[in-house]
Amino acid sequence: DGLLIEVHNNPKHALCDGAQSLRPEQFKDLMEQLSRVSQAVGRTL
């Protein structure tokens, strides 16, 4: 199982994949949420 996540400081100015990129603070929030979910289902990140 895995995820490939694009992260960019300014997605609008990314050379590619800007529309699907997360800003660093969004990525941090996502990782915190994923950590809680993984613990709830007995998995690790």
Secondary structure, DSSP 8 states (H G I E B T S, - for coil): ------B-SSGGG-SS-GGG-B-HHHHHHHHHHHHHHHHHTT---
